[in-house]
């Protein structure tokens, strides 16, 4: 798997690496959602800095948004920080952010993990 999940006090940190495909994003969401700590989440951080290639299409991004909107029913008020500097990933992440507007989740894109963590900490 090209990702690793670290559970934190009230959140989850997902670190992706290598080549990412839509199935990897889907599986990581399933892995988080099936964990017993899932209902207590207040934030998640998706770190894509170590991603070499982001093989996800616009249509897959929109489909992912629809499945994540279903999760917003279970986790209201979620803070989602996405950290990426990959030129291929950022436009798709901006589409995701735009599609998730009005979902009840706050989503923010960052260029580095330090700023993402400061945003998470400041929003508690």
DRENDO-1510 file (C-alpha; in Angstrom, 1 decimal, always signed):
<recs>
REC; n; res; u; v; w
REC; 1; UNK; +0.0; +0.0; +0.0 .
REC; 2; UNK; +1.3; +3.4; -0.9 .
REC; 3; UNK; +0.1; +5.0; +2.4 .
REC; 4; UNK; +0.5; +4.7; +6.1 .
REC; 5; UNK; -2.1; +5.6; +8.7 .
REC; 6; UNK; -1.1; +7.1; +12.1 .
REC; 7; UNK; -3.9; +7.6; +14.6 .
REC; 8; UNK; -3.5; +10.7; +16.8 .
REC; 9; UNK; -5.4; +11.8; +19.9 .
REC; 10; UNK; -8.5; +13.1; +18.0 .
REC; 11; UNK; -7.4; +12.7; +14.4 .
REC; 12; UNK; -5.7; +10.7; +11.8 .
REC; 13; UNK; -2.6; +11.4; +9.7 .
REC; 14; UNK; -2.4; +9.6; +6.4 .
REC; 15; UNK; +1.0; +9.7; +4.7 .
REC; 16; UNK; +1.0; +8.8; +1.0 .
REC; 17; UNK; +4.1; +7.9; -1.1 .
REC; 18; UNK; +5.0; +6.7; -4.5 .
REC; 19; UNK; +2.4; +6.4; -7.2 .
REC; 20; UNK; -1.2; +7.0; -6.0 .
REC; 21; UNK; -4.2; +5.7; -7.8 .
REC; 22; UNK; -7.9; +6.2; -7.0 .
REC; 23; UNK; -8.1; +2.7; -5.5 .
REC; 24; UNK; -5.5; +3.8; -3.0 .
REC; 25; UNK; -7.5; +6.8; -1.9 .
REC; 26; UNK; -10.6; +4.7; -1.7 .
REC; 27; UNK; -8.9; +2.0; +0.3 .
REC; 28; UNK; -7.4; +4.4; +2.8 .
REC; 29; UNK; -10.8; +5.9; +3.4 .
REC; 30; UNK; -12.2; +2.5; +4.0 .
REC; 31; UNK; -9.4; +1.6; +6.4 .
REC; 32; UNK; -10.0; +4.8; +8.4 .
REC; 33; UNK; -13.8; +4.4; +8.4 .
REC; 34; UNK; -13.8; +0.8; +9.6 .
REC; 35; UNK; -11.5; +1.6; +12.6 .
REC; 36; UNK; -13.3; +1.9; +16.0 .
REC; 37; UNK; -11.7; +5.3; +16.5 .
REC; 38; UNK; -13.4; +6.7; +13.5 .
REC; 39; UNK; -16.5; +8.2; +15.2 .
REC; 40; UNK; -14.2; +10.3; +17.5 .
REC; 41; UNK; -12.3; +12.0; +14.7 .
REC; 42; UNK; -12.3; +15.7; +14.6 .
REC; 43; UNK; -9.6; +16.1; +11.9 .
REC; 44; UNK; -7.6; +14.3; +9.3 .
REC; 45; UNK; -4.4; +15.2; +7.5 .
REC; 46; UNK; -3.6; +13.7; +4.1 .
REC; 47; UNK; +0.1; +14.2; +3.4 .
REC; 48; UNK; +0.9; +13.8; -0.3 .
REC; 49; UNK; +4.4; +15.5; -0.2 .
REC; 50; UNK; +6.1; +12.1; -0.9 .
REC; 51; UNK; +3.8; +11.2; -3.8 .
REC; 52; UNK; +5.8; +10.8; -7.1 .
REC; 53; UNK; +2.7; +10.5; -9.3 .
REC; 54; UNK; -1.0; +11.1; -8.8 .
REC; 55; UNK; -2.9; +8.9; -11.2 .
REC; 56; UNK; -6.4; +10.1; -10.4 .
REC; 57; UNK; -8.7; +11.6; -13.0 .
REC; 58; UNK; -11.2; +14.4; -12.6 .
REC; 59; UNK; -14.1; +12.0; -12.8 .
REC; 60; UNK; -12.6; +9.8; -10.1 .
REC; 61; UNK; -12.1; +12.9; -8.0 .
REC; 62; UNK; -15.7; +13.9; -8.3 .
REC; 63; UNK; -16.8; +10.3; -7.5 .
REC; 64; UNK; -14.5; +10.4; -4.4 .
REC; 65; UNK; -16.2; +13.6; -3.3 .
REC; 66; UNK; -19.6; +12.0; -3.5 .
REC; 67; UNK; -18.5; +9.1; -1.3 .
REC; 68; UNK; -16.8; +11.5; +1.2 .
REC; 69; UNK; -20.0; +13.6; +1.3 .
REC; 70; UNK; -21.7; +10.4; +2.6 .
REC; 71; UNK; -19.2; +10.3; +5.4 .
REC; 72; UNK; -20.1; +13.9; +6.4 .
REC; 73; UNK; -23.3; +12.5; +7.7 .
REC; 74; UNK; -21.4; +10.4; +10.2 .
REC; 75; UNK; -18.6; +12.9; +11.0 .
REC; 76; UNK; -19.9; +16.5; +11.2 .
REC; 77; UNK; -17.5; +19.4; +11.6 .
REC; 78; UNK; -14.5; +17.5; +10.4 .
REC; 79; UNK; -11.3; +19.5; +9.6 .
REC; 80; UNK; -9.4; +18.1; +6.6 .
REC; 81; UNK; -5.9; +19.3; +5.8 .
REC; 82; UNK; -4.4; +18.2; +2.5 .
REC; 83; UNK; -0.7; +18.7; +2.1 .
REC; 84; UNK; +0.6; +18.6; -1.4 .
REC; 85; UNK; +3.1; +20.3; -3.7 .
REC; 86; UNK; +2.7; +17.9; -6.6 .
REC; 87; UNK; +1.7; +20.0; -9.6 .
REC; 88; UNK; -0.5; +17.1; -10.9 .
REC; 89; UNK; -2.3; +16.6; -7.6 .
REC; 90; UNK; -3.1; +20.2; -6.6 .
REC; 91; UNK; -5.6; +20.9; -9.4 .
REC; 92; UNK; -7.5; +17.7; -8.5 .
REC; 93; UNK; -7.4; +18.6; -4.8 .
REC; 94; UNK; -8.8; +22.0; -5.6 .
REC; 95; UNK; -11.7; +20.3; -7.4 .
REC; 96; UNK; -12.2; +18.1; -4.4 .
REC; 97; UNK; -12.2; +21.2; -2.1 .
REC; 98; UNK; -14.7; +23.0; -4.3 .
REC; 99; UNK; -17.0; +19.9; -4.6 .
REC; 100; UNK; -17.0; +19.5; -0.8 .
REC; 101; UNK; -18.2; +23.1; -0.2 .
REC; 102; UNK; -21.4; +23.0; +1.9 .
REC; 103; UNK; -20.6; +19.5; +3.2 .
REC; 104; UNK; -20.0; +20.6; +6.8 .
REC; 105; UNK; -16.3; +19.8; +6.5 .
REC; 106; UNK; -13.6; +22.4; +6.5 .
REC; 107; UNK; -11.0; +21.5; +3.9 .
REC; 108; UNK; -7.8; +23.4; +3.4 .
REC; 109; UNK; -4.8; +22.8; +1.1 .
REC; 110; UNK; -1.3; +23.4; +2.3 .
REC; 111; UNK; +2.2; +23.3; +0.8 .
REC; 112; UNK; +3.8; +21.9; +4.0 .
REC; 113; UNK; +2.8; +19.9; +7.1 .
REC; 114; UNK; +3.8; +22.6; +9.6 .
REC; 115; UNK; +1.2; +25.0; +8.3 .
REC; 116; UNK; -1.4; +22.2; +8.1 .
REC; 117; UNK; -0.8; +21.2; +11.8 .
REC; 118; UNK; -1.0; +24.9; +12.8 .
REC; 119; UNK; -4.3; +25.2; +11.1 .
REC; 120; UNK; -5.6; +22.0; +12.8 .
REC; 121; UNK; -4.4; +23.2; +16.2 .
REC; 122; UNK; -5.8; +26.7; +15.8 .
REC; 123; UNK; -9.2; +25.4; +14.7 .
REC; 124; UNK; -9.8; +23.3; +17.9 .
</recs>
